[in-house]
Amino acid sequence: MGYYLYIVECSDGSLYTGWTTNIEKRLKAHNSGKGAKYTRTRKPVTLKYVKEFPTKSAVLKMEYRIKQLPRNKKITLIQSQKLLS
């Protein structure tokens, strides 16, 4: 089982960072209003970034680090993934 870090863009343009073991299920939860409290009033959300981690500990550490970044650094991270794809 993988652990996924993700960043979604909300309908108001804000970015939300989270983690899950099932990306599709989590996106459906966010878009149906059953996801995080933050995204409930900002749906629909669009997946902008995803990265897999081998352990829950690793994904939680990275989630914390990304949540500390300013918006422009998160956008740079999203754009760097698109360049590698």
C-alpha positions in Angstrom: 0.0 0.0 0.0 1.3 3.4 -1.0 1.0 6.7 0.8 0.3 9.7 -1.4 0.9 13.3 -0.8 -1.3 15.6 -2.9 -2.0 19.2 -3.6 -5.4 20.3 -4.9 -6.5 23.6 -6.2 -9.8 24.7 -4.8 -12.5 26.6 -6.8 -11.4 29.9 -5.1 -7.8 29.4 -6.4 -6.4 28.4 -3.0 -4.2 25.3 -2.5 -4.8 22.4 -0.1 -2.2 19.8 0.8 -3.1 16.4 2.2 -2.2 12.8 2.2 -4.1 9.6 1.5 -3.8 5.9 0.5 -6.3 6.3 -2.3 -6.2 9.4 -4.5 -9.4 8.8 -6.4 -11.5 8.1 -3.3 -10.0 11.2 -1.5 -10.8 13.5 -4.5 -14.4 12.2 -4.6 -14.7 12.9 -0.8 -13.4 16.5 -1.3 -15.7 17.1 -4.2 -18.7 15.7 -2.5 -18.2 17.8 0.6 -17.1 14.9 2.8 -13.4 15.7 2.6 -11.4 18.2 4.7 -13.3 21.0 6.4 -11.2 23.5 4.4 -12.4 22.1 1.0 -16.1 21.7 1.9 -16.9 25.3 0.9 -14.3 25.5 -1.8 -15.3 22.7 -4.1 -14.8 21.5 -6.7 -11.1 20.8 -6.2 -8.6 19.8 -9.0 -5.6 17.6 -8.4 -2.4 19.5 -9.2 0.3 17.4 -7.6 0.8 13.9 -6.3 3.8 11.9 -5.1 4.0 8.5 -3.6 5.9 7.7 -0.4 6.8 4.2 1.1 5.7 4.9 4.7 3.1 6.8 6.6 5.9 8.6 8.5 7.6 9.8 5.4 4.4 11.2 3.9 3.4 12.9 7.1 6.8 14.6 7.4 6.6 15.8 3.8 3.0 17.0 4.2 4.1 19.1 7.2 7.0 20.6 5.2 4.9 21.5 2.3 2.2 23.1 4.5 4.9 25.4 5.8 5.8 26.6 2.3 4.5 29.9 1.0 2.1 29.7 -2.0 4.7 30.6 -4.6 6.9 27.7 -3.5 4.0 25.3 -3.7 3.3 26.5 -7.3 6.9 26.0 -8.2 6.7 22.4 -6.8 3.5 21.8 -8.9 5.2 23.2 -12.0 8.4 21.1 -11.5 6.3 17.9 -11.5 4.6 18.9 -14.7 8.0 19.4 -16.3 9.1 15.9 -15.3 6.0 14.2 -16.6 
